[in-house]
Amino acid sequence: MDGKGPGAELAAAIRRRWRRSLHIRHLDSGSCNGCDWELAALLNPYYDIQRLGLDFVASPRHADLLLVTGVMTRNLVDAALRTYEAMPEPRLVVAVGACAVGGGVFAQTYAAHGAAAPTLPVDVHIPGCPPRPEAIIQGLLLAVGRA
Amino acid sequence: MHTQTKAMLEQCPVPLDLRRAVAPNETLLACPAADIARAAAYFVSRGAELATMVGLDLEPLGGGLAIEAAFSLPAFDEFIRVQADLEGGASYPALTPAIPAAQWYEREAKDLLGIDPVGHPDPRRLVLHESYPHGYHPLRKHVDGVAQAPIDARRFDHFEVHGEGVYELPVGPIHAGVIEPGHFRFSNIGDLVLFLDARLFYTHRGVEKIVEGMAPGRALFTVERTCAACTVSHGVAFASAVERAAQVEIPSRARWLRTLLLELERLYNHVGDIGNICAGTGLHAGTARGAILKERLQRLNEALTGHRFLMGVVDIGGLRTDLDARALNEQGRALASIHADFSMYADGIFGVDSFVHRLKGPGRLDAALVTALGGTGVAARASGVATDYRTQHPHAAYATVQPRPVVETGGDVFARTMVRVREAEESFRLVRAILDGLPGGAARTEAGRLPPRAAALGYAESPRGANVHWVMFDDGGRIYRLRIRSAAYANWPLVARAVPGNMVPDFPLINKSFELCYACCDR
């Protein structure tokens, strides 16, 4: 990804629009942990998204973008909304994985409300169960292009 | 049945009614509801260990509510299941006062089925948070599995510690890193934790209700997504429960390949977890190198099966598709190289004195507490409790491909990390042995017909301990009830007990050393 490809494009867009740093807040709204582990993989030396100007931050107050994984469970809907509301504007929301995109195998149950939308206003969907790390980088590029 | 098991059942002070031998090592018994706690306490006094508990609503089959406790007899590779019909009622004497390991199972059956364990010391909600209304029990058969119950706005009913200088520190459910959600309520004096109350089940999705009415092959797809990091062990446990109920033997190639998948799952988890322990201590080179090794193992998973987490490979009756001989050969060589790098990596991090010093001491658990609370897997083996379903209840091909037991006695973060390192070394050896001895033939057989209303246990040793699935079918071979007992579910109560007496900043490290999945536990 050095020099060209989605990684370089993403780095250039981040330099331009966010003055080199796009901060991401991860929100697990009821994931099976698969998407979460692929997000963690983005920080390993193979993908190393920090070199592109991206980083995961500890608080939604520091975040430009919310990455949502998992079906929206009833036990988490309140925490999910409060996380979103704590973010400064403008803010982006990216749904990662089959569950956050469309409900996945869990969808509507007594304990889950399906996809991240409409609870949260999703800008970009990244499908996959779970999506590979490269797909997540590609999805972030899409999100950045829309901002 | 082993003669000692038979003798134990004959000497039981409670009248037991032998229902049937479900499998060569699994026996179903019935006893009066009023006596189940006494029977359970007797079994435990004779060396049995609680494997799972299941609440049942048999109303559509002409019955009522029932409760079942399943026990492992590790010395003889046997399981005994005791079922009690609640005879039109919805209560029974709680097992927890005599068997603390039963605490969560009983609270869960109370939430999901409205079965009241009389005399239970902790009557609070567990799986259903306080937002669910009173009297709502979604696993009752007449309750719609899709409809949402109205929101009841009560606050978390947590334990409070009072005294001079005591303050509460609430953490979560949304954490600072890329971590699953859970809420921890610390009661501290200064830096010292006095008490920790954990509220979990935020990722409760209703997996067990979703699969009701599904054919087993379709349900497997959902069951595998109970937890991505333990997907193979959940898949194998579920598939083998179905196969045991149908009394089907899978081909030996399938058993060996399942063993391979289980060990590959253990490897990438253990190696990744060791890297994360480095993250918890600020040993950045160790974190980065651990992450590289984990990524290489996940790429190997993908090269072999097409999936970085090994999803979609296990099937009812064996494997969905046989693994390619050339890929197995190539990846065997890749694995040898990863193994060499891992051994060097482990030597390297344990050569850093400040790292080793940081791991020794925090989060200590003794063997008696682990046994009383029903601990399993790495957490138990690090406290000197030699429990491992691979050797005690050999499944897949573990009767032939035998792991050497790994036990440490320190019970602290260091011991849990050491168990992972030694087990990873052992898994590399097992994978090599599997690749060298892999039998030919088919990797799948037809699942066969399920006897009406059959119920059976299935189990597999996951990277975190024993996953135990209890499955019951209806008259048409569809799932009537599934109960998933994951290793994380058995071990979470241990975490809350390992933290008090430690400093608040040690909590992340102690928590990482258990490395329990929330998704596995919450379902």
Chai-1 contact restraints between the chains, C-beta under 6 A:
chainA,res_idxA,chainB,res_idxB,connection_type,confidence,min_distance_angstrom,max_distance_angstrom,comment,restraint_id
A,H26,B,V178,contact,1.0,0.0,6.0,A-B,restraint_1
A,D28,B,E180,contact,1.0,0.0,6.0,A-B,restraint_2
A,D28,B,P181,contact,1.0,0.0,6.0,A-B,restraint_3
A,G30,B,T203,contact,1.0,0.0,6.0,A-B,restraint_4
A,G30,B,R205,contact,1.0,0.0,6.0,A-B,restraint_5
A,C32,B,R225,contact,1.0,0.0,6.0,A-B,restraint_6
A,C32,B,C227,contact,1.0,0.0,6.0,A-B,restraint_7
A,C32,B,A228,contact,1.0,0.0,6.0,A-B,restraint_8
A,C32,B,A519,contact,1.0,0.0,6.0,A-B,restraint_9
A,N33,B,C227,contact,1.0,0.0,6.0,A-B,restraint_10
A,N33,B,A228,contact,1.0,0.0,6.0,A-B,restraint_11
A,N33,B,A229,contact,1.0,0.0,6.0,A-B,restraint_12
A,N33,B,C517,contact,1.0,0.0,6.0,A-B,restraint_13
A,N33,B,A519,contact,1.0,0.0,6.0,A-B,restraint_14
A,G34,B,A228,contact,1.0,0.0,6.0,A-B,restraint_15
A,G34,B,F309,contact,1.0,0.0,6.0,A-B,restraint_16
A,D36,B,V178,contact,1.0,0.0,6.0,A-B,restraint_17
A,L39,B,V178,contact,1.0,0.0,6.0,A-B,restraint_18
A,A40,B,V178,contact,1.0,0.0,6.0,A-B,restraint_19
A,N44,B,A291,contact,1.0,0.0,6.0,A-B,restraint_20
A,N44,B,E295,contact,1.0,0.0,6.0,A-B,restraint_21
A,P45,B,A288,contact,1.0,0.0,6.0,A-B,restraint_22
A,P45,B,I292,contact,1.0,0.0,6.0,A-B,restraint_23
A,Y46,B,E295,contact,1.0,0.0,6.0,A-B,restraint_24
A,F56,B,V178,contact,1.0,0.0,6.0,A-B,restraint_25
A,A58,B,A176,contact,1.0,0.0,6.0,A-B,restraint_26
A,V71,B,R205,contact,1.0,0.0,6.0,A-B,restraint_27
A,T73,B,T203,contact,1.0,0.0,6.0,A-B,restraint_28
A,T73,B,R205,contact,1.0,0.0,6.0,A-B,restraint_29
A,N75,B,H129,contact,1.0,0.0,6.0,A-B,restraint_30
A,N75,B,Y202,contact,1.0,0.0,6.0,A-B,restraint_31
A,N75,B,H204,contact,1.0,0.0,6.0,A-B,restraint_32
A,L76,B,Y202,contact,1.0,0.0,6.0,A-B,restraint_33
A,A79,B,P173,contact,1.0,0.0,6.0,A-B,restraint_34
A,A79,B,I174,contact,1.0,0.0,6.0,A-B,restraint_35
A,T83,B,I174,contact,1.0,0.0,6.0,A-B,restraint_36
A,V105,B,T222,contact,1.0,0.0,6.0,A-B,restraint_37
A,V105,B,R225,contact,1.0,0.0,6.0,A-B,restraint_38
A,F106,B,R205,contact,1.0,0.0,6.0,A-B,restraint_39
A,Q108,B,V146,contact,1.0,0.0,6.0,A-B,restraint_40
A,T109,B,G145,contact,1.0,0.0,6.0,A-B,restraint_41
A,T109,B,G206,contact,1.0,0.0,6.0,A-B,restraint_42
A,T109,B,I210,contact,1.0,0.0,6.0,A-B,restraint_43
A,Y110,B,P138,contact,1.0,0.0,6.0,A-B,restraint_44
A,Y110,B,G145,contact,1.0,0.0,6.0,A-B,restraint_45
A,Y110,B,G206,contact,1.0,0.0,6.0,A-B,restraint_46
A,A111,B,H204,contact,1.0,0.0,6.0,A-B,restraint_47
A,A111,B,R205,contact,1.0,0.0,6.0,A-B,restraint_48
A,A111,B,G206,contact,1.0,0.0,6.0,A-B,restraint_49
A,A112,B,R205,contact,1.0,0.0,6.0,A-B,restraint_50
